[in-house]
Amino acid sequence: MSAPAPWSVVYSDMGRLALATATPEERAAVLAFEKELARDPYTLGEIYPDRVGGIYTALLTVGGRRGWTSVLYRVDEAAREVLVIALVSGP
């Protein structure tokens, strides 16, 4: 049995801007996380309690600090796509 096809990971405008302005450490952590998202987006984050629903949040370790950067993302089953909505950095 072959492995399932990876999910496509795309960035919203806000997500692209955050990635472009991230520190090199943050960028490396987010790009490593992106590879994990492509494998299985459902096991990496927790449902974020928002009004719209369906948004996940995941805490990343950056520079040895757990939770220094958070990634908010939405999973689109029909398109088999993960949309990185935003990156939130700092304590």
C-alpha positions, 0 to 999 in steps of 0.5 A: 500500500502506498503512502497517501498523497501529500497535502498542498500547503499555500499561504494567504497574503497575511501568511506570506507577509509574515513569512517574508518578515520572519527572522531566519530562525522563525522562517526555518521553523515554519518551513520545517512545519510546512513539510509536516503539514503536507504529511498530515495537517490534522495531527499537528495543531488544535482547533482554534476557538473562533466564530468561523470554525475550522481554524487550527493553531500550532505552537512552534519551537523557535530558538529553543522557546516553545510557543514562540511562534504560532501558526494559524491554518485551515484545512480544505478537504475538497481541494486537499489543501492547507491554507496558512492564514497567519504567523504570530511571533513573540511572547 
